[in-house]
Amino acid sequence: MDNEAFNSIIAEYEKQRAKEKYERDERVTEVYKKFPEIREIDRKIAKIGGETLRAILSDPDNKNPKDEMKNKFKILSKKRSEILKENNIPEDFDKIRYKCSKCEDTGYIENEGRCSCFKQKMINYLYKQSNMSDLLEKQNFSTFRLDFYSNDPVKGHSKTPYENMQNIKKYCESFASEFDKRRKSLVFYGDTGLGKTFMSSCIAKYLMDNGKTVLYIRAAKLFRMFDDEKFGRLTNGMDDVYNSDLLIIDDLGTEAEYRNNNAYLLELVNERIITEKKMIINTNLNFEMLEKRYSKRFSSRLLENFNMLYFYGEDIRRQKLFGKK
């Protein structure tokens, strides 16, 4: 991730925390104004806390003062809770309400490193760079339309395009909802304009809404990134490619052919298989064409670790162009 993205995310966290602190202060001011007795109770509780600490420091073995203060604290706390309940005031009105309770909107968890919300913000930045953010709002399971697929028989296929896509949609919904249980990744293949990228977005949207990190990247850009990393033009830019919960590679096979592409692709697939990180590969190439373009080692990985779903029917873009809305 470049410095611009990193600094932007850190600034976003700082802005979020400032907003949350301001909202907390506003709530406290309003409650204290309407119910001065709560403010007085909170003042006494804070005073007891200070007195208890001093008592412990001055005489650690003397339990009597501490027990006495503990009883006072219980009485005050009970009275406070009763007043809050009677007036429908949330118990946490005086607490900062963090968007992410794990890292308290800092992006980091002590002894663990970056929080998952920080990782997702990084992924979201890459989505924006790839112009996918808007697509995710429009392309999800609820907006996927089966009526673009004909129910007329197609020569060479046992199912109509409609029946085929009905099965694919059902399978992909299951893949998304049972994501952590699934071992195999997916290959969507077939001609252009049949919904491969759309279906990938549906899965991505579902997973992101459920806290998973997802990275979408076009094949041509992916291979450029590998080259940039190899020649030192890219630093720390490949982490998300290897570590995101789901990696979507779009348009595999449309990139320019270079000698290193097969090695790059094989390395990436192997690494994600080893770390049990799933992928979706979108391509216009069938299995034989993929094997010929890349290698038998790559096609072997597909056979063993991917389920291949075939998209067929009439180009949806053409349907929209010629009048079907």
Steps between C-alpha positions, in 0.01 A plus 500: 500500500637841401558783746206701369260215577655432841488866605144531374387204711678626813336842452164327462550320834598825674195676359278210609635503857462878525140469382428222751656698786299808406177297491583349841565844649172630355306209651658552841433875494137444407442233768673704772294804402169312526597286800747683731472213751681273254782750468525518880506119530774478236700765687471300825594173325809665352590633844465150653730366232767751590463438872519124450822530303656720768392254774659209314824689446521619862406169668468200260416254784215700653173368352252697710520835316491320166194296598324811620569680174390194303162507679460869427582433136237224478230721652579788264522271195164340579334840541658617174372195310149551638489861384630406155248218464208715616583761238591261214860619494749241368750374758784583261393858432831625642713251305657553159315282248768369271418378153744212555507379859803277437748779427293796629537664159878518505555231235734304728460237771772466760714189451305412186578776252263642243132456572274336242321833455832662401563222250155547353557875468812422300302264279227763459764746383608255232136452402469873447816491290340222295164682471325210675341686792202621296457157343466335839199716580330391177633149458386271778289187534177698545552689171617203293248444220434154361265638233801587285551126449283315252297195597530361147713185452855550373667243281770307687366590845263300718377814678363823358704818572232594756525165681879512487516849653238407757731221616808724489328772705386246759850351518664843537259603775593182684870562434471847654289399801721198576824672402709383796394138449582489130831353393492561127519830313305591186563552129228679305550443128305573184455773239496868586188671627348202680526617861833362624618832647149573629484167684849564644375835631198329658729271699737785582217719631364221721843423647596863558170562677594211729846627587712314244779666308456487123729621225392540138769548239520466123752249371696757298549720807589198716785396271627860481509504880706181505748657257512824700574305818769293328683810380459697821237742371242380753536463877249324728253497215450125472394424859130528425535289186629213714312559825147621421232247592381497140698603194306563177708497181294637213561450127774241533630428151446850360835629629802526271700178493837520674741226598466565874120500516462125547758495781332794672155341474617159617683651798190697602262206467735267689547749783128562541428126494761440772357779718142386426406834345234472233485656155259570217648503151292652219605406147372462145726195455390142553710240680697388193578859402614584854730199502647597163550867592649439843613144584392150596617574855254789514214294351580226750450748785166599349381140483595427858415826675236684293143439391444622144162658421408551134300810401314483169214681332446828319729796568321711766673818385357450152156437647518828692635681193212380285223579741471253790513700823 
